[in-house]
Amino acid sequence: MEKITELLEIQYPIFQGAMAHIARYPLVSAVSEAGGLGIIAAGGLSGEELREQIRETKKRTKNPFAVNLMLQMENISEQVDVLIAEDIKIVTTGAGTPKPYMERLKQAGIKVFPVIPSVKIAQKMEQLGVDGVIAEGMEAGGHIGETTTMTLIPQVAQAVNIPVIAAGGIGDGHGMAAAFVLGACGVQMGTAFLTTTECPIHENYKQAILQANDTATVVIHKEKGGAIRGLRNELLEGYSKNESGEVFSLAALQRAADDGDVQQGNVMSGQIAGMLTQVRPAKELIEAVYAEAEAVSQKIVLR
Ligand SMILES: Cc1cc2nc3c(=O)[nH]c(=O)nc-3n(C[C@H](O)[C@H](O)[C@H](O)COP(=O)(O)O)c2cc1C
């Protein structure tokens, strides 16, 4: 199988996970410029806003970057038109199947990487003709499935013959090396990129992640499907009492990301937050994770 770095023409097999409302051109261009794969989160953007994000990213880097489509949104067809017109070459997808758009994406020469939570969906995606899958374990921040990264990656890697990118709970070189040992050929990190200098979120959000420990997150479940992980705070604790679906909205995330309200906003974060202790440029994070993964993988001794 061709290496993911060669397939996508990137330097490091490290994806910056799409983060709704957060993964905008400042972060995306910094990641791609550093040799990783920056990914614009299109969820919540109009076609015109998406076009602007793509153009602003292109002004800042000549390296490849991707766009993430949140498939439950109503304007996906319009967003696909924009991707094709703006010559985007890599797309990741979440929250549904890309099936209705596959023909157009493939005709335009776009490589498609759906985020998947199980072996069954990974196999379905392979049959659909996707170029790889991003297998995301429930350690991740944001919307999550039920299986851990530790158990999901080896089972998906065994079940499909396309590249598997591991996501969920990876924040350093140990995590990256472990993902490769489990059968992945790349990693996607979200929470770790929240702590980068270029990440355009309120300082309170970054500080909340830095201060979090290993048990600081909580998962709340919508009555019918859908679960999200975020830092335990008044909003998420309150959900168990009043079950207001507002907590799942983009507005709840915006209160934390824009206004810095880390009690009444949804501070989406993964469990790896407990290990993140510094704000640094995306380039430093990527290079440190990669160098540590290389060093760690050469030192594995089983007996
Ligand atoms: C604040 C936040 C927002 C996210 N929004 C999206 C999104 O819009 N689309 C998507 O496919 N994944 C989304 N994710 C998931 C990330 O892309 C990534 O897969 C995940 O964060 C990886 O796990 P980690 O947080 O343990 O690194 C989001 C994650 C976070 C923390």
The ligand as a Gaussian input file, in Angstrom:
#p B3LYP/6-31G(d) Opt

LIG

0 1
 C      -13.987000      20.977000      19.650000
 C      -14.064000      19.817000      18.699000
 C      -14.862000      19.935000      17.558000
 C      -14.914000      18.882000      16.622000
 N      -15.642000      19.037000      15.470000
 C      -15.589000      18.085000      14.496000
 C      -16.195000      18.305000      13.221000
 O      -16.766000      19.363000      12.944000
 N      -16.131000      17.301000      12.296000
 C      -15.485000      16.107000      12.558000
 O      -15.463000      15.223000      11.682000
 N      -14.871000      15.884000      13.742000
 C      -14.907000      16.841000      14.713000
 N      -14.228000      16.639000      15.897000
 C      -13.382000      15.439000      16.063000
 C      -11.911000      15.730000      15.647000
 O      -11.818000      16.018000      14.281000
 C      -10.947000      14.556000      15.957000
 O      -11.298000      13.397000      15.226000
 C      -10.904000      14.225000      17.433000
 O      -10.756000      15.392000      18.187000
 C       -9.734000      13.268000      17.719000
 O       -9.655000      12.918000      19.061000
 P       -8.808000      13.759000      20.170000
 O       -9.687000      14.907000      20.542000
 O       -8.645000      12.779000      21.288000
 O       -7.514000      14.169000      19.539000
 C      -14.190000      17.669000      16.863000
 C      -13.421000      17.569000      18.040000
 C      -13.343000      18.615000      18.947000
 C      -12.450000      18.475000      20.174000

